[in-house]
Amino acid sequence: MTSGRPPGTEQIQWQRASTAGEDTASVEVAMLGDGLVAMRDSRSPQTLSLVFNRAEWTAFLAGVREGEFADLETTVRES
């Protein structure tokens, strides 16, 4: 995983969850070339993005599906 503003990200199609409203803080993802996936903060799209290769993205999605980050949700809601 790297961070930064991937070249050409001004012209890619960013997507967010269909359950996220326009005024809701969320992350946006975009498919880049060569199997890379970029992720950014929807409230600060001009800031740096995280870029995952295919294996990293697959592992991240598996962790989400398996509840690996569930404890973070509670921590964020409490703060």
SELOTI-829256 format. One record per residue: residue number from 0; x, y negated, z negated of N, C-alpha, C in turn. Coordinates in steps of 0.2 Angstrom, whole numbers, plus 2048, in hexadecimal, padded with zeros to 3 digits. Example, Ala and Ser with C-alpha at 12.3 -4.5 7.8 and 13.67 -1.06 7.14 Angstrom:
<recs>
+-----+-----+-----+-----+------+------+------+-----+-----+-----+
:  nr : nxx : nyy : nzz : caxx : cayy : cazz : cxx : cyy : czz :
+-----+-----+-----+-----+------+------+------+-----+-----+-----+
:   0 : 842 : 81C : 7D9 :  83E :  816 :  7D9 : 842 : 810 : 7D9 :
:   1 : 840 : 80B : 7DD :  844 :  805 :  7DC : 840 : 800 : 7D9 :
+-----+-----+-----+-----+------+------+------+-----+-----+-----+
</recs>
This chain:
<recs>
+-----+-----+-----+-----+------+------+------+-----+-----+-----+
:  nr : nxx : nyy : nzz : caxx : cayy : cazz : cxx : cyy : czz :
+-----+-----+-----+-----+------+------+------+-----+-----+-----+
:   0 : 804 : 806 : 800 :  800 :  800 :  800 : 804 : 7FA : 800 :
:   1 : 802 : 7F5 : 804 :  806 :  7EF :  804 : 801 : 7E9 : 802 :
:   2 : 804 : 7E3 : 801 :  7FF :  7DD :  800 : 802 : 7D8 : 805 :
:   3 : 7FD : 7D4 : 807 :  7FF :  7CE :  80B : 7FA : 7CD : 810 :
:   4 : 7FB : 7C9 : 814 :  7F6 :  7C7 :  81A : 7F8 : 7CB : 820 :
:   5 : 7F5 : 7D0 : 822 :  7F7 :  7D4 :  827 : 7F6 : 7D0 : 82E :
:   6 : 7FB : 7D0 : 832 :  7FA :  7CC :  839 : 7F4 : 7CD : 83C :
:   7 : 7F1 : 7C8 : 83F :  7EA :  7C9 :  842 : 7E4 : 7CA : 83E :
:   8 : 7E4 : 7C9 : 838 :  7DE :  7CA :  834 : 7D9 : 7C5 : 834 :
:   9 : 7DB : 7BF : 837 :  7D6 :  7BA :  838 : 7D1 : 7BC : 83D :
:  10 : 7D2 : 7C1 : 842 :  7CE :  7C3 :  847 : 7CB : 7CA : 846 :
:  11 : 7CC : 7CD : 841 :  7C9 :  7D4 :  840 : 7C2 : 7D4 : 83C :
:  12 : 7BF : 7D9 : 83C :  7B8 :  7D9 :  83A : 7B8 : 7DC : 833 :
:  13 : 7B7 : 7D7 : 82E :  7B7 :  7D9 :  827 : 7B0 : 7DC : 825 :
:  14 : 7AF : 7E1 : 821 :  7A9 :  7E4 :  81F : 7A9 : 7E4 : 817 :
:  15 : 7A3 : 7E3 : 815 :  7A2 :  7E4 :  80D : 79C : 7E9 : 80C :
:  16 : 79B : 7EB : 806 :  796 :  7F0 :  805 : 78F : 7ED : 807 :
:  17 : 78A : 7F1 : 809 :  784 :  7EE :  80B : 780 : 7EC : 805 :
:  18 : 782 : 7EE : 7FF :  77E :  7EC :  7F9 : 781 : 7E5 : 7F6 :
:  19 : 786 : 7E3 : 7F9 :  789 :  7DD :  7F7 : 786 : 7D7 : 7FA :
:  20 : 783 : 7D2 : 7F6 :  780 :  7CC :  7F9 : 786 : 7C7 : 7FB :
:  21 : 784 : 7C2 : 7FF :  788 :  7BD :  801 : 78C : 7B9 : 7FB :
:  22 : 788 : 7B9 : 7F5 :  78B :  7B5 :  7F0 : 78E : 7BA : 7EA :
:  23 : 78E : 7C0 : 7EC :  791 :  7C5 :  7E7 : 798 : 7C6 : 7E9 :
:  24 : 79C : 7C6 : 7E3 :  7A3 :  7C7 :  7E4 : 7A4 : 7CF : 7E6 :
:  25 : 7A8 : 7D0 : 7EB :  7A9 :  7D7 :  7ED : 7B0 : 7D7 : 7F1 :
:  26 : 7B2 : 7DD : 7F3 :  7B7 :  7DE :  7F7 : 7B5 : 7DF : 7FE :
:  27 : 7B9 : 7DD : 803 :  7B8 :  7DE :  80A : 7BD : 7E3 : 80D :
:  28 : 7BB : 7E7 : 811 :  7C0 :  7EB :  815 : 7C0 : 7EA : 81C :
:  29 : 7C6 : 7EC : 81F :  7C6 :  7EB :  827 : 7CB : 7F1 : 829 :
:  30 : 7C9 : 7F4 : 82F :  7CD :  7F9 :  832 : 7D2 : 7F5 : 836 :
:  31 : 7D8 : 7F6 : 835 :  7DE :  7F3 :  839 : 7E0 : 7F9 : 83E :
:  32 : 7E5 : 7F7 : 842 :  7E8 :  7FC :  847 : 7EC : 801 : 843 :
:  33 : 7ED : 807 : 846 :  7F2 :  80C :  844 : 7EF : 80F : 83D :
:  34 : 7E9 : 80F : 83C :  7E6 :  812 :  836 : 7E6 : 80E : 830 :
:  35 : 7E8 : 808 : 830 :  7E9 :  804 :  82A : 7E2 : 801 : 828 :
:  36 : 7E1 : 800 : 822 :  7DB :  7FD :  81F : 7DD : 7F7 : 81B :
:  37 : 7DA : 7F1 : 81C :  7DC :  7EC :  818 : 7D6 : 7EA : 813 :
:  38 : 7D7 : 7E8 : 80D :  7D2 :  7E7 :  808 : 7D4 : 7E0 : 805 :
:  39 : 7CE : 7DC : 804 :  7CF :  7D5 :  802 : 7C9 : 7D3 : 7FD :
:  40 : 7CA : 7CE : 7F9 :  7C5 :  7CB :  7F5 : 7C0 : 7C7 : 7F9 :
:  41 : 7BA : 7C8 : 7F9 :  7B5 :  7C4 :  7FD : 7B5 : 7BD : 7FB :
:  42 : 7B6 : 7BB : 7F5 :  7B6 :  7B4 :  7F2 : 7BC : 7B0 : 7F4 :
:  43 : 7C1 : 7B4 : 7F6 :  7C8 :  7B0 :  7F8 : 7CB : 7B4 : 7FE :
:  44 : 7C7 : 7B3 : 803 :  7C9 :  7B7 :  809 : 7D0 : 7B4 : 80C :
:  45 : 7D2 : 7AE : 80A :  7D8 :  7AB :  80D : 7DE : 7AE : 809 :
:  46 : 7DD : 7B1 : 803 :  7E3 :  7B4 :  7FF : 7E5 : 7BB : 802 :
:  47 : 7EA : 7BD : 7FF :  7ED :  7C3 :  802 : 7E9 : 7C9 : 802 :
:  48 : 7EA : 7CE : 806 :  7E6 :  7D4 :  807 : 7EB : 7DA : 805 :
:  49 : 7E7 : 7DF : 803 :  7EB :  7E6 :  801 : 7EA : 7EA : 808 :
:  50 : 7EF : 7ED : 80A :  7EF :  7F1 :  810 : 7F1 : 7F8 : 80E :
:  51 : 7ED : 7FD : 810 :  7EE :  804 :  80E : 7EF : 808 : 815 :
:  52 : 7F3 : 80D : 814 :  7F4 :  811 :  81A : 7EE : 817 : 819 :
:  53 : 7ED : 81B : 81E :  7E8 :  820 :  81E : 7E8 : 824 : 818 :
:  54 : 7EE : 827 : 816 :  7EE :  82B :  810 : 7EC : 827 : 80A :
:  55 : 7EF : 821 : 809 :  7ED :  81D :  803 : 7E6 : 81C : 803 :
:  56 : 7E3 : 81A : 809 :  7DC :  818 :  809 : 7D7 : 81E : 807 :
:  57 : 7D9 : 824 : 80A :  7D5 :  82A :  808 : 7D6 : 82C : 801 :
:  58 : 7DC : 82B : 7FE :  7DC :  82C :  7F7 : 7D8 : 827 : 7F3 :
:  59 : 7D8 : 821 : 7F5 :  7D4 :  81C :  7F1 : 7CD : 81E : 7F1 :
:  60 : 7CA : 81F : 7F7 :  7C3 :  821 :  7F8 : 7C1 : 827 : 7F4 :
:  61 : 7C6 : 82C : 7F4 :  7C5 :  832 :  7F0 : 7C4 : 830 : 7E8 :
:  62 : 7C9 : 82C : 7E6 :  7C8 :  82A :  7DF : 7C2 : 826 : 7DD :
:  63 : 7C0 : 822 : 7E2 :  7B9 :  81E :  7E1 : 7B4 : 823 : 7E0 :
:  64 : 7B3 : 828 : 7E5 :  7AE :  82D :  7E5 : 7AE : 832 : 7DF :
:  65 : 7B4 : 833 : 7DC :  7B5 :  837 :  7D6 : 7B4 : 834 : 7D0 :
:  66 : 7B3 : 82D : 7D0 :  7B2 :  829 :  7CA : 7B8 : 827 : 7C6 :
:  67 : 7BE : 828 : 7CA :  7C4 :  826 :  7C7 : 7C5 : 81F : 7C4 :
:  68 : 7C1 : 81A : 7C7 :  7C2 :  813 :  7C5 : 7BC : 811 : 7C1 :
:  69 : 7B8 : 816 : 7BE :  7B1 :  814 :  7BA : 7B3 : 810 : 7B4 :
:  70 : 7B9 : 812 : 7B1 :  7BA :  80E :  7AB : 7BC : 807 : 7AC :
:  71 : 7BE : 805 : 7B2 :  7BF :  7FE :  7B4 : 7B9 : 7FA : 7B5 :
:  72 : 7B3 : 7FD : 7B7 :  7AD :  7FA :  7B8 : 7AB : 7F8 : 7B1 :
:  73 : 7AB : 7FC : 7AC :  7A9 :  7FA :  7A5 : 7AE : 7F4 : 7A2 :
:  74 : 7B4 : 7F4 : 7A4 :  7B9 :  7EF :  7A2 : 7B7 : 7E8 : 7A5 :
:  75 : 7B5 : 7E9 : 7AB :  7B4 :  7E2 :  7AF : 7AD : 7DF : 7AC :
:  76 : 7A8 : 7E3 : 7AB :  7A2 :  7E1 :  7A9 : 7A2 : 7DE : 7A2 :
:  77 : 7A7 : 7E0 : 79E :  7A7 :  7DE :  797 : 7AB : 7D8 : 796 :
:  78 : 7AF : 7D6 : 79B :  7B4 :  7D0 :  79B : 7B0 : 7CA : 79D :
+-----+-----+-----+-----+------+------+------+-----+-----+-----+
</recs>
